[in-house]
Amino acid sequence: MKKIFALIIIMISLNSYSHAKEYKAFLCNYYVSSTLAGDNCQGTNSWYKIYFPDSYKTKEICNLQSEAIFNNNLILEIFPDYQSSGDEVKSWVSGCDNSWLH
């Protein structure tokens, strides 16, 4: 009986690991997210939270690999960072999470 129980635990662990979501880089309009949607960029795909197509096994790898995307001049022009007071409405934040939808 103990062997069967152990086998079931192992199978459940392997199954949940195989279905674990990977991480994707995103840009999110923080003002819209925090003020209108109330999710502080913790939600899923939306018109104010945009995911990039590449996915990564861990959040750390996602952050490292996405640094070039986030610091690209064209991306910064289209999705500006917060620079000074008054930029709240137009500024976007970057990050990585596993909340994206397939």
Contact map, one row per residue, 1 for C-alpha under 8 A:
111110000000000000000000000000000000000000000000000000000000000000000000000000000000000000000000000000
111111000000000000000000000000000000000000000000000000000000000000000000000000000000000000000000000000
111111100000000000000000000000000000000000000000000000000000000000000000000000000000000000000000000000
111111110000000000000000000000000000000000000000000000000000000000000000000000000000000000000000000000
111111111000000000000000000000000000000000000000000000000000000000000000000000000000000000000000000000
011111111100000000000000000000000000000000000000000000000000000000000000000000000000000000000000000000
001111111110000000000000000000000000000000000000000000000000000000000000000000000000000000000000000000
000111111111000000000000000000000000000000000000000000000000000000000000000000000000000000000000000000
000011111111100000000000000000000000000000000000000000000000000000000000000000000000000000000000000000
000001111111110000000000000000000000000000000000000000000000000000000000000000000000000000000000000000
000000111111111000000000000000000000000000000000000000000000000000000000000000000000000000000000000000
000000011111111100000000000000000000000000000000000000000000000000000000000000000000000000000000000000
000000001111111110000000000000000000000000000000000000000000000000000000000000000000000000000000000000
000000000111111111000000000000000000000000000000000000000000000000000000000000000000000000000000000000
000000000011111111100000000000000000000000000000000000000000000000000000000000000000000000000000000000
000000000001111111110000000000000000000000000000000000000000000000000000000000000000000000000000000000
000000000000111111110000000000000000000000000000000000000000000000000000000000000000000000000000000000
000000000000011111110000000000000000000000000000000000000000000000000000000000000000000000000000000000
000000000000001111111000000000000000000000000000000000000000000000000000000000000000000000000000000000
000000000000000111111100000000000000000000000000000000000000000000000000000000000000000000000000000000
000000000000000000111110000000000000000000000000000000000000000000000000000000000000000000000000010000
000000000000000000011111000000000000000000000000000000111100000000000000000000000000000000000000010000
000000000000000000001111100000000000000000000000000000111110010000000000000000000000000000000001111000
000000000000000000000111110000000000000000000000001111110000010000000000000000000000000000000001110100
000000000000000000000011111000000000000000000000001101100000011001000000000000000000000000000111100000
000000000000000000000001111100000000000000000000111100000000000000000000000000000000000000000111100000
000000000000000000000000111110000000000000000000111000000000000000000000000000100000000000011110000000
000000000000000000000000011111001000000010000001110000000000000000000000000000000000000000011100000000
000000000000000000000000001111111000000010000001100000000000000000000000000000000000000011111000000000
000000000000000000000000000111111100000110000000000000000000000000000000000000000000000110111000000000
000000000000000000000000000011111111000000000000000000000000000000000000000000000000000111100000000000
000000000000000000000000000011111111100000000001000000000000000000000000000000000000000010000000000000
000000000000000000000000000111111111111110000001000000000000000000000000000000000000000000000000000000
000000000000000000000000000001111111111110000000000000000000000000000000000000000000000000000000000000
000000000000000000000000000000111111110000000000000000000000000000000000000000000000000000000000000000
000000000000000000000000000000111111110000000000000000000000000000000000000000000000000000000000000000
000000000000000000000000000000011111111100000000000000000000000000000000000000000000000000000000000000
000000000000000000000000000000001111111100000000000000000000000000000000000000000000000000000000000000
000000000000000000000000000000001100111111100000000000000000000000000000000000000000000000000000000000
000000000000000000000000000001001100111111100000000000000000000000000000000000000000000000000000000000
000000000000000000000000000111001100001111100000100000000000000000000000000000000000000000000000000000
000000000000000000000000000000000000001111110000000000000000000000000000000000000000000000000000001000
000000000000000000000000000000000000001111111000100000000000000000000000000000000000000000000000001000
000000000000000000000000000000000000000001111100100000000000000000000000000000000000000000000000001110
000000000000000000000000000000000000000000111111111000000000000000000000000000000000000000000000001110
000000000000000000000000000000000000000000011111110000000000000000000000000000000000000000000000000000
000000000000000000000000000000000000000000001111110000000000000000000000000000000000000000000000000000
000000000000000000000000000110011000000000001111110000000000000000000000000000000000000000000000000000
000000000000000000000000011110000000000010111111111000000000000000000000000000000000000000000000000000
000000000000000000000000011100000000000000001111111100000000000000000000000000000000000000000000000000
000000000000000000000001111000000000000000001000111110000000000000000000000000000000000000000000000100
000000000000000000000001110000000000000000000000011111000000000000000000000000000000000000000000000000
000000000000000000000001000000000000000000000000001111100000000000000000000000000000000000000000000000
000000000000000000000001100000000000000000000000000111110000000000000000000000000000000000000000000000
000000000000000000000111100000000000000000000000000011111000010000000000000000000000000000000000000000
000000000000000000000111000000000000000000000000000001111110110000000000000000000000000000000000000000
000000000000000000000110000000000000000000000000000000111110110000000000000000000000000000000000000000
000000000000000000000110000000000000000000000000000000011111110000000000000000000000000000000000000000
000000000000000000000010000000000000000000000000000000011111111000000000000000000000000000000001100000
000000000000000000000000000000000000000000000000000000000111111100000000000000000000000000000000000000
000000000000000000000000000000000000000000000000000000011111111110000000000000000000000000000000000000
000000000000000000000011100000000000000000000000000000111111111111000000000000000000000000000001000000
000000000000000000000000100000000000000000000000000000000011111111100000000000000000000000000011000000
000000000000000000000000000000000000000000000000000000000001111111100000000000000000000000000000000000
000000000000000000000000000000000000000000000000000000000000111111110000000000000000000000000000000000
000000000000000000000000100000000000000000000000000000000000011111111100000000000000000000000000000000
000000000000000000000000000000000000000000000000000000000000001111111110000000000000000000000000000000
000000000000000000000000000000000000000000000000000000000000000011111111000000000000000000000000000000
000000000000000000000000000000000000000000000000000000000000000001111111001000000000000000000000000000
000000000000000000000000000000000000000000000000000000000000000001111111001100000000000000000100000000
000000000000000000000000000000000000000000000000000000000000000000111111101100000000000000000000000000
000000000000000000000000000000000000000000000000000000000000000000011111111100000000000000000000000000
000000000000000000000000000000000000000000000000000000000000000000000011111110000000000000000000000000
000000000000000000000000000000000000000000000000000000000000000000000001111111000000000000000000000000
000000000000000000000000000000000000000000000000000000000000000000001111111111110000000000000000000000
000000000000000000000000000000000000000000000000000000000000000000000111111111111000000000000000000000
000000000000000000000000000000000000000000000000000000000000000000000000111111110000000000000000000000
000000000000000000000000000000000000000000000000000000000000000000000000011111110000000000000000000000
000000000000000000000000001000000000000000000000000000000000000000000000001111111000000001110000000000
000000000000000000000000000000000000000000000000000000000000000000000000001111111100000001110000000000
000000000000000000000000000000000000000000000000000000000000000000000000000100111110000000111000000000
000000000000000000000000000000000000000000000000000000000000000000000000000000011111001101110000000000
000000000000000000000000000000000000000000000000000000000000000000000000000000001111101000000000000000
000000000000000000000000000000000000000000000000000000000000000000000000000000000111111000000000000000
000000000000000000000000000000000000000000000000000000000000000000000000000000000011111100000000000000
000000000000000000000000000000000000000000000000000000000000000000000000000000000001111110000000000000
000000000000000000000000000000000000000000000000000000000000000000000000000000000111111111100000000000
000000000000000000000000000001100000000000000000000000000000000000000000000000000100111111100000000000
000000000000000000000000000011110000000000000000000000000000000000000000000000000000011111100000000000
000000000000000000000000000010100000000000000000000000000000000000000000000000110100001111110000000000
000000000000000000000000000011100000000000000000000000000000000000000000000000111100001111111000000000
000000000000000000000000001111000000000000000000000000000000000000000000000000111100000001111100000000
000000000000000000000000001111000000000000000000000000000000000000000000000000001000000000111110000000
000000000000000000000000111100000000000000000000000000000000000000000100000000000000000000011111000000
000000000000000000000000111000000000000000000000000000000000001000000000000000000000000000001111100000
000000000000000000000011110000000000000000000000000000000010011000000000000000000000000000000111110000
000000000000000000000011110000000000000000000000000000000010000000000000000000000000000000000011111100
000000000000000000001111000000000000000000000000000000000000000000000000000000000000000000000001111100
000000000000000000000010000000000000000001111000000000000000000000000000000000000000000000000000111110
000000000000000000000001000000000000000000011000001000000000000000000000000000000000000000000000111111
000000000000000000000000000000000000000000011000000000000000000000000000000000000000000000000000001111
000000000000000000000000000000000000000000000000000000000000000000000000000000000000000000000000000111
